[in-house]
Amino acid sequence: MVEICAHPTGQLTSEQEWTLCGSGDFPVVSRHPEWPVTLAAPTTPCTGCSPATVVHVTDLHNFPAPSAPTGMEPNGWAIVGLAANFWTGAAAHVQDGLLLGQPAQVLFTPVGYRWNYGDGRTASSPAGGASWAALGLAEFSTTPTSHKYAARGTYSVTLTVDYHADYSFGDQGWRPVEGIVSVPAAPFTVVAATESTVLVAEDCNVNPHGPGC
């Protein structure tokens, strides 16, 4: 059997008849040298498969990036003047869907984290942070994602994760998507109080998950 490529117009010259398929631009035809030429059916072009194609984040409407999980310690509480620690479990993930009308995969990779601590203060970090135990630190230690509240109150904390995206059609390899995908996580509440208020409100027997327990 010999593989040949169908001419775009549906005709094959004597020279083209024995041209082996190498580029994959035309439908493949297999025939024995003594059989008549059989043209393959035309294929639907992949509109986004060209290396020159530029995909923007606005093209990813079929690929919603999930909201990242968040955590903080001590467990929803903060002591005024001491560090409260915040982190997120955002990680790289792949989604399947249709991109530019073609089946594709999109890889989301977190590249930045923006915290709004609810008291008018914000912070950005290249990493998602981790618990004190995971970092090998004592409670109320300062971390790259910790925050100290200056006044008592109830605060709504929000996190926005910035993702870089890459896309792939089949086995063509990953190509970058232009732009950054920003996804807000679900907000959560932190109650900041003075140390004396926190310690007399509940002890660790009543609330084993309370501050300092």
Sequence and secondary structure as in RCSB ss.txt:
>XXXX:A:sequence
MVEICAHPTGQLTSEQEWTLCGSGDFPVVSRHPEWPVTLAAPTTPCTGCSPATVVHVTDLHNFPAPSAPTGMEPN
GWAIVGLAANFWTGAAAHVQDGLLLGQPAQVLFTPVGYRWNYGDGRTASSPAGGASWAALGLAEFSTTPTSHKYA
ARGTYSVTLTVDYHADYSFGDQGWRPVEGIVSVPAAPFTVVAATESTVLVAEDCNVNPHGPGC
>XXXX:A:secstr
 EEEE  TTS   TTGGG    S  S EEEE TTS           TT STT   BGGG TT       EEEETT
TEEETTSEEEEEE    EEEEEEETTEEEEEEEEEEEEEEE SSS EEEESS    HHHHT  TT   TT EE S
S EEEEEEEEEEEEEEEESTTS  EE BS EEEE   EEEEEE HHHHHHH  TTT TTSTT 
